[in-house]
Every structure is written in structure tokens, then in C-alpha cells.
Amino acid sequence: MRPARAPVSIAALFASRAQPARAQGSSLDRAPKVGFVSLGCPKALVDSERILTRLRAEGYEISPTYDAADVVVVNTCGFIDAAVDESLDAIGEALERNGRVIVTGCLGARPERILARHPRVLKVTGAHAYEDVMDAVHEHVPPRHDPFTHLVPPQGIRLTPRHYAYLKISEGCNNRCSFCIIPSMRGRLASRPIDEVLREAERLVDAGVKELLVISQDTSAYGADLRYRSGTWRDATYETRFIDLARGLGSLGAWVRLHYVYPYPHVDAVIPLMAEGRVLPYLDVPFQHGSPSVLKRMRRPAHAEDTLTRIQTWRGLCPQLAIRSTFIVGFPGETEAEFSELLDWMDAAQLDRVGCFKYSPVEGAAANALPDHVPVPLQEERYARFMERAGAISAARLKRHVGSQMRVLVDAIEGGTAVARSAADAPEIDGVVRIAGARGLAVGDWADVMIVGADAYDLSARLLH
């Protein structure tokens, strides 16, 4: 993976894919219009999709510009300082360009921060507060609903390309990592019932989605809050738990990619499904560090587990498994010896996709009170050393694929080159497979290719057929 960035704007003022169907003789030109700006992670993107679906179902149009909107909704991120600044800037831009702004999302959990800078906003709500957002829209721009002409597709409004979709299985988190304030923003773990999740996934696949990206704050904890309650789907009984989720999704015939999986022992059970081809051989595991003492200060769940042994076991069961992760360097108190432990851990783990963040204080996080914060210049130096090591590992692992055949999914066409992804590549965060001379391919197509080259992060290929 390339060097990780702070959360950035994923979508803004969506228009063409979110326009209602127009019926002859209808009065849609007079329908109220909502502008929408979505910031942050895929979990926030799913929140935006749900709000947009509700808006469309009630007859609202989605405005392509600030000027044409009757009101603007800004879905914010508030995880790190850079994301907070971006969210506040986006709110300010919407106020300047339109003047009528409703704010939701993670930063909404700290309304005083928003109102101190932007007191003119109409309403501030927290994360996944769909009803509160709709109530605010209703108050300031009443709906004009016509169920005969305002049609919403059964899979809802989505902000991703047609061929892949994020599937959010839960809200919140029960972990209390010292650097993170997500639980205070999004609450404790609240899993969606298994039958509800599988029905949504089925609708998405029926609508043409070829890849389901499973997201949450802690995917491997799925269902613990519901005591693994049972549900029925396709005349079969499933429990609301991680392994049954993988089994159910694996029966749909789409790529199933698992994100934010903590290395708990019960995760071992999903690896055989990957070896059988029912679930993608890909795990996104947020290890965060390789030093036991740093992990203890981070209050990471499963920090006492022997993660290197677990990785070795997984790869023994499924040799094609690709593992991605993110790490933090310069955490308070990190010594040179602890940083060296991280580099040694990286050499032993040989992860396929790796990103890194330099530690930065987050308002309200317990880690702020830890002693011995690492100076910024030393953080920069360690970040550079870490990424150099990670890049060398990535290059070596990608080189092994040269000469092999792969099935890839096309994300874009750039001139005569198709930009695709393999089973080892999640959209926007991992590498790509570039296919030269890709005549006849279109976005969303499958392609069988021969890998002909590799660099530190990406592969190059030629079509087999």
C-alpha cells in the first residue's frame, strides 16, 4: 500500500447518479433540492448513502451545485486533527456558497467545536443519526413526495461505482484504544441482525454489484452484543456472528472482502472459506504496532496474542492470503528499541499491504496524557524508515506474481489502459493492476490476465483473452 493519508473527501454534491426518474408531465422541476458533501471513511460513506436513499424516497432531488440547493448536508469526519480541519473547512465553504447547512457525522459528536467556528449552521447531529438529519431537512425544506414518480431502486442510493459496494454490518465499538475517540463519537458496538445484512447483500448483488466490502469498527466482534442471535435467510438459519456472516456472503457469488478484522482466535475459522474460494483471501487487520509495550500503552485488544504465529497459521491454511494493515509510528513513549521491534516484526510478518500514520493527538483521547511524546522530526524520520522497509517488502512480494495468471476487476479505463484490482487489492487503499492494450474492456468487467511486471505497489499485465 502507498503511504496512508488523512481521511479526505470521498464524495461531494452528488448529482448524476442520484437524480430521480423523470415522468412525463411531472412537476419535478419544483421538487426541493439537497446538496450533499460526504467526508471520511467508508463507514461514513454508507451513512451518506442511507440518508440519500431516504431523501430520494421522499421526493428530494440531489443538487449538483451549491447554488441550486435549497439546503446542504455535510457529513463530517472527526477522527484526527487533519480530518477535523477538513470538515470545518467544508462546512465553511457550504455556508459561504449556500448559507443553509445541516451538519452530521462524527464531528457532530462535538457540536461545540462546530458552533464555535460556524454558529450559523441550522442543525448539528452525531454519527448515523439518520432520523435527526431527516427531521432537520423536513423542518427547513418540507418534502413533496409523489410515490408514483419518485422511484428508489431496491438497493438504495449508492455513492460507489456500480460494481462494488460497502456493506456495513455494525455501528460503534467496545474497544477503548488510548489513541482513539471513535467509541465516544459512534457509541458502543451495535450489530445489525444477520438476516438483515444478508438480505441487503443479496439486493446489492442482484443489482449488479460484483464485490462486497464488509466494514465496521471491529468486524470480528460482530454479533457479540446480540449474543449471536439467530436469523433466517434463504430458508436457512444463521447466527449473527463473524463466521456465519462469511458463510452467508460467500454463497452469493460475489467477491467478499473483509475489513477491520482483529486477530482474535475465532478468526481462524474463516481462513478455510478463503482457501475454498468462497471469500476473498484477504484480511485487513489493524495491527498498529509490533512492540508489546507500545501495544499495551495503546490498549489494543488482542495485544497479548502471538500475532506472528497466527499469521503463519493463516498462511499455512491459505497460502494465497493477502494481509493488509496500518501502523502508527511515534506513539507517546516510543523508544528507538520499540521502533526497532516494529521493523523486526514487519520483516517477520511480511505483510502484503501496509500503510502508516505519524501519531498526532486527538482531542479527548487518553493517549494525550501519556508522557514522553515523540518530537515531530523524529516521527518524520521513523515514518520514512518504516515506509522504506514496507515498500521493499511489498516490492518483493509483488515480484512473485510475475508470470502468473489472475482474474481482476476493472475500476477505470485510462486511454488504452485498464486500471483493475486483484483479489489482494481493496479500492482506493491498495495497489492496482494496469492492463495495457485493453480494448473491449469496460468499467466493472472481469478480466483474465497474465502478470508481466511489478513495482513497489502495483502490477502490470496483459489480457489473456
C-alpha positions in Angstrom: 0.0 0.0 0.0 1.1 3.5 -0.7 1.7 5.9 2.3 -1.6 6.4 4.1 -3.2 9.8 4.0 -5.5 11.5 6.5 -9.2 11.0 5.7 -10.2 13.1 2.7 -13.4 14.0 0.9 -14.8 10.8 -0.7 -17.8 12.4 -2.3 -19.3 15.9 -2.7 -22.5 17.3 -4.1 -23.5 14.1 -5.9 -25.7 14.6 -8.9 -26.0 12.4 -11.9 -26.3 9.0 -10.2 -28.7 10.4 -7.6 -31.3 12.1 -9.8 -34.9 10.9 -9.5 -36.6 9.3 -12.5 -38.5 11.9 -14.5 -42.0 11.1 -15.6 -43.8 12.9 -18.4 -46.0 15.7 -17.1 -44.4 15.6 -13.6 -43.6 18.7 -11.6 -40.1 17.5 -10.5 -38.6 20.9 -11.5 -40.3 22.3 -8.4 -39.0 19.5 -6.1 -36.8 20.6 -3.2 -33.1 20.1 -3.8 -30.5 19.0 -1.3 -26.7 19.4 -1.7 -24.6 16.7 -0.1 -20.9 16.6 1.0 -19.6 13.4 2.4 -16.2 13.2 4.1 -14.2 10.5 5.9 -14.1 6.7 5.9 -16.3 4.1 4.1 -18.5 3.8 7.3 -19.4 7.4 6.9 -20.0 6.9 3.1 -22.5 4.2 4.0 -24.3 6.7 6.3 -24.4 9.2 3.4 -25.9 6.5 1.1 -28.6 5.8 3.6 -29.5 9.5 4.1 -29.5 10.0 0.3 -31.8 7.0 -0.1 -34.3 8.5 2.4 -34.1 11.8 0.6 -34.8 10.3 -2.8 -37.6 8.2 -1.4 -39.3 11.4 -0.1 -39.1 13.1 -3.5 -36.0 15.3 -2.9 -33.6 15.9 -5.7 -29.8 15.9 -5.1 -28.3 19.1 -6.3 -25.1 19.1 -8.4 -24.2 22.7 -7.1 -24.3 24.8 -4.0 -26.3 27.5 -5.8 -29.1 25.2 -6.9 -29.6 23.5 -3.4 -32.3 24.6 -1.0 -30.1 23.2 1.8 -26.7 21.5 2.1 -26.0 18.4 4.3 -22.3 18.0 5.3 -21.4 14.6 6.7 -18.2 15.2 8.7 -15.2 13.2 9.9 -13.6 13.9 13.3 -11.1 11.1 13.8 -7.8 13.1 13.7 -7.0 16.8 13.6 -6.5 16.9 9.8 -10.0 15.4 9.4 -11.5 17.9 11.8 -9.9 20.8 9.9 -11.1 19.5 6.6 -14.7 19.1 8.0 -14.7 22.6 9.4 -13.4 24.0 6.1 -16.1 22.1 4.2 -18.8 23.5 6.5 -17.5 27.0 6.0 -17.4 26.6 2.2 -21.0 25.3 2.2 -22.1 28.3 4.4 -20.3 30.7 2.2 -21.7 29.3 -1.1 -25.2 28.4 0.1 -25.9 29.7 3.6 -28.3 26.9 4.8 -26.2 24.0 6.2 -27.1 20.9 8.2 -24.1 19.1 9.8 -23.9 15.4 10.7 -21.3 12.7 11.2 -18.5 12.0 13.7 -17.5 15.6 14.3 -21.2 16.2 15.2 -20.5 14.4 18.5 -18.6 17.6 19.4 -21.2 20.3 18.4 -19.4 23.0 20.5 -16.4 22.6 18.2 -18.5 23.2 15.1 -20.7 26.0 16.6 -17.7 27.9 17.9 -16.5 28.4 14.3 -19.8 28.2 12.4 -22.6 29.4 14.7 -24.9 29.8 11.6 -25.4 26.1 10.9 -29.0 25.1 11.0 -28.6 21.8 12.9 -25.8 19.6 14.2 -26.3 15.8 14.7 -24.0 13.0 15.5 -22.9 9.9 13.5 -25.5 7.6 12.0 -28.3 9.9 13.2 -30.4 9.4 10.1 -33.8 10.4 11.7 -32.3 13.6 13.1 -30.9 14.6 9.7 -34.2 13.9 8.0 -36.1 15.9 10.7 -33.8 18.9 10.1 -34.3 18.6 6.3 -38.1 18.4 6.8 -38.0 21.5 9.1 -36.1 23.7 6.7 -37.2 22.2 3.3 -40.5 20.3 3.5 -40.8 17.3 1.2 -43.0 17.0 -1.8 -43.4 13.3 -2.1 -45.0 11.6 -5.1 -44.7 7.8 -4.7 -45.7 7.3 -8.4 -42.9 9.3 -9.9 -40.1 9.4 -7.3 -38.6 5.9 -7.5 -35.8 4.5 -5.4 -34.0 1.3 -6.5 -34.3 -1.6 -4.1 -30.6 -1.4 -3.3 -30.9 2.2 -2.3 -28.7 5.2 -3.4 -25.0 4.3 -3.5 -22.0 6.6 -4.0 -19.6 3.9 -5.2 -19.3 2.6 -8.7 -21.9 0.1 -9.8 -19.6 -2.9 -9.5 -18.7 -2.7 -5.8 -20.4 -1.6 -2.6 -19.6 -1.2 1.1 -21.6 -3.4 3.4 -21.7 -2.0 7.0 -22.5 -4.7 9.5 -22.4 -2.8 12.8 -22.0 0.6 14.4 -19.8 1.6 17.2 -17.0 -0.2 19.1 -16.5 -1.7 22.6 -12.7 -1.3 22.5 -11.0 1.5 24.4 -7.8 2.2 22.5 -5.9 5.0 24.1 -5.4 6.9 20.8 -9.0 6.7 19.5 -12.2 8.5 20.3 -14.5 6.6 17.9 -16.5 5.0 20.8 -17.3 8.4 22.2 -18.5 9.5 18.7 -20.2 6.4 17.4 -21.2 4.6 20.6 -20.8 1.0 21.7 -21.0 -2.0 19.4 -24.4 -2.3 17.8 -24.5 -5.2 15.3 -27.2 -5.5 12.6 -29.1 -8.8 12.7 -27.6 -11.4 10.3 -30.7 -11.8 8.2 -31.0 -8.1 7.6 -27.3 -7.9 6.5 -27.6 -10.9 4.2 -30.8 -9.5 2.6 -29.1 -6.2 1.9 -26.1 -8.0 0.4 -28.4 -10.1 -1.8 -30.2 -7.0 -3.1 -26.8 -5.4 -3.9 -25.6 -8.5 -5.9 -29.0 -8.7 -7.7 -28.4 -5.0 -8.7 -25.1 -5.9 -10.3 -22.6 -5.5 -7.5 -19.6 -7.8 -8.0 -17.7 -7.0 -4.9 -18.9 -6.6 -1.3 -16.6 -4.8 1.1 -17.5 -5.7 4.7 -16.9 -2.8 7.1 -17.4 -1.9 10.7 -15.2 -0.7 13.6 -14.4 -4.3 14.7 -15.7 -6.9 12.2 -14.5 -9.9 14.2 -16.6 -8.7 17.2 -19.8 -8.9 15.0 -22.8 -10.2 16.9 -21.3 -10.2 20.4 -23.7 -7.5 21.6 -26.7 -9.5 20.3 -25.4 -12.7 21.9 -25.1 -14.2 18.4 -28.9 -14.1 17.8 -30.2 -16.4 15.0 -31.9 -15.2 11.9 -33.4 -16.9 8.8 -32.3 -16.2 5.2 -33.0 -18.3 2.1 -34.7 -20.9 4.4 -31.6 -21.5 6.4 -30.6 -20.4 9.9 -27.6 -18.2 10.5 -26.2 -16.8 13.8 -25.2 -13.2 14.0 -21.5 -13.9 14.2 -18.4 -13.4 12.1 -18.1 -17.0 10.6 -21.8 -17.3 9.7 -21.6 -13.8 8.1 -18.7 -15.0 5.9 -20.5 -18.3 5.0 -23.7 -16.4 4.0 -22.0 -13.7 2.0 -19.7 -16.4 0.4 -22.8 -18.1 -1.1 -23.8 -15.0 -3.3 -21.1 -15.5 -6.0 -19.5 -12.0 -5.5 -16.1 -11.1 -4.2 -16.4 -10.7 -0.4 -13.6 -8.6 1.2 -13.3 -8.4 5.0 -12.0 -5.2 6.6 -11.1 -4.2 10.1 -10.7 -7.8 11.4 -8.9 -8.1 14.8 -6.7 -11.1 15.2 -8.9 -13.0 17.7 -8.6 -16.8 17.7 -12.1 -17.3 16.2 -11.0 -15.6 13.0 -9.0 -18.8 12.2 -12.3 -20.4 11.2 -12.8 -18.1 8.2 -9.5 -19.0 6.5 -10.7 -22.3 5.1 -13.5 -20.4 3.4 -10.8 -18.3 1.7 -8.9 -21.4 0.7 -12.1 -22.8 -0.9 -12.6 -19.5 -2.9 -15.9 -18.6 -1.1 -14.4 -15.5 0.5 -11.5 -13.4 -0.9 -8.2 -14.5 0.5 -7.7 -11.0 2.0 -7.7 -9.7 5.6 -7.5 -6.1 6.7 -6.1 -6.4 10.2 -5.3 -3.2 12.1 -2.1 -4.4 14.0 -1.0 -0.8 14.7 2.4 -1.8 16.1 4.8 -4.7 16.6 6.2 -3.9 20.1 4.3 -5.5 23.0 5.0 -2.5 25.3 3.7 0.1 22.8 0.6 -2.1 22.1 0.0 -2.1 25.9 0.1 1.7 26.0 -2.2 1.8 23.1 -4.7 -0.5 25.0 -5.1 -2.6 21.9 -7.4 -5.6 22.0 -5.7 -9.0 21.5 -2.3 -7.3 22.1 -1.2 -10.3 24.1 -1.8 -12.7 21.2 1.1 -14.1 19.3 0.2 -12.4 16.1 3.2 -13.7 14.1 2.2 -17.3 14.9 -1.4 -16.5 13.9 -0.2 -15.1 10.6 1.9 -18.2 10.0 -1.1 -20.4 10.7 -3.4 -18.5 8.4 -0.9 -18.7 5.5 -0.4 -22.4 6.1 -4.1 -22.9 5.6 -4.4 -20.4 2.7 -1.0 -19.7 1.0 -2.6 -17.1 -1.3 -3.8 -15.0 1.6 -3.1 -11.3 1.3 -2.9 -9.3 4.6 -3.0 -5.5 4.8 -2.6 -3.4 7.9 -2.0 0.1 9.2 0.6 1.2 11.8 1.3 4.2 14.0 4.9 5.4 14.5 5.9 8.0 17.0 3.3 6.9 19.6 4.0 8.6 23.0 6.9 7.0 24.7 8.1 5.0 21.7 11.8 4.4 22.1 14.3 3.5 19.4 14.3 -0.1 20.7 10.5 -0.3 20.4 10.6 1.1 16.9 13.2 -1.5 16.0 10.9 -4.1 17.4 8.3 -2.9 14.9 10.7 -3.1 12.0 11.7 -6.6 13.1 8.1 -7.6 13.4 7.5 -6.3 9.8 10.4 -8.4 8.5 8.9 -11.5 10.1 5.3 -10.8 9.2 5.9 -10.0 5.5 2.5 -8.2 5.1 1.3 -7.6 1.6 -0.2 -4.1 2.0 0.9 -1.7 4.7 0.1 1.9 5.5 1.4 4.2 8.2 0.4 7.2 10.2 2.5 9.5 12.3 0.9 9.8 15.8 -1.0 13.0 16.4 -3.0 13.9 19.5 -6.8 13.7 19.2 -8.9 15.9 21.4 -10.4 13.6 24.1 -8.0 10.7 23.6 -6.4 9.0 26.7 -3.0 8.9 24.9 -2.7 12.7 25.2 -1.9 12.3 28.9 0.9 9.8 28.3 4.5 11.1 28.9 7.4 11.4 26.5 5.6 12.5 23.3 8.0 11.8 20.4 9.2 15.0 18.7 7.8 15.7 15.2 11.2 15.5 13.4 11.9 12.1 15.0 8.4 10.9 13.9 9.1 12.0 10.4 12.4 10.1 10.4 10.8 6.9 11.7 7.9 7.2 9.2 10.4 7.4 6.4 12.3 4.4 7.7 9.1 2.4 8.2 7.8 3.2 4.7 11.1 2.3 3.1 11.0 -1.1 4.8 7.4 -1.7 4.0 8.0 -0.7 0.3 10.8 -3.2 0.0 8.7 -6.0 1.4 5.8 -5.0 -0.9 8.0 -5.0 -4.0 9.4 -8.4 -3.1 6.0 -9.9 -2.6 4.6 -8.4 -5.8 7.5 -9.7 -7.8 6.5 -13.2 -7.0 3.3 -12.8 -9.1 5.2 -12.0 -12.4 4.4 -14.8 -14.8 1.2 -15.9 -13.0 -2.4 -15.6 -14.2 -5.1 -13.6 -12.3 -8.7 -12.7 -12.5 -9.1 -8.9 -11.9 -12.0 -6.4 -11.7 -11.8 -3.3 -13.8 -12.3 0.0 -12.0 -11.3 2.5 -14.7 -10.3 2.9 -18.3 -7.5 5.4 -19.0 -6.8 5.8 -22.7 -6.0 2.3 -23.9 -5.1 1.1 -20.4 -7.5 -0.6 -17.9 -6.9 0.0 -14.2 -8.1 -3.1 -12.3 -7.7 -4.7 -9.0 -6.8 -8.3 -8.0 -8.2 -10.2 -5.0 -5.4 -8.7 -3.0 -6.4 -5.1 -3.7 -9.2 -3.1 -2.0 -10.3 0.1 -3.8 -8.5 3.3 -3.1 -6.2 2.0 -0.4 -4.2 -0.8 -2.1 -2.4 -1.3 -5.3 -3.8 -1.7 -8.9 -3.2 -3.9 -11.9 -2.6 -1.9 -15.1 -3.6 -3.8 -18.3 -2.1 -2.3 -21.5 -4.0 -2.7 -24.8 -7.3 -3.2 -23.0 -9.6 -2.8 -26.0 -13.1 -4.0 -25.3 -12.9 -3.8 -21.6 -15.3 -1.6 -19.6 -15.6 -0.5 -16.0 -17.0 -3.3 -13.9 -15.8 -6.1 -16.2 -13.9 -9.2 -15.1 -10.6 -9.8 -16.9 -8.3 -12.7 -17.0 -4.7 -11.5 -17.3 -1.1 -12.6 -17.2 1.1 -10.5 -14.9 4.1 -9.2 -16.8 5.7 -6.7 -14.4 5.7 -5.3 -10.8 6.9 -2.3 -8.9 6.7 -1.4 -5.2 2.9 -1.2 -5.1 1.3 -2.1 -8.5 1.3 -4.8 -11.1 1.2 -4.6 -14.9 -0.5 -7.2 -17.0 -1.7 -8.2 -20.5 -5.1 -9.8 -21.4 -5.2 -13.5 -21.9 -8.4 -13.4 -24.0 
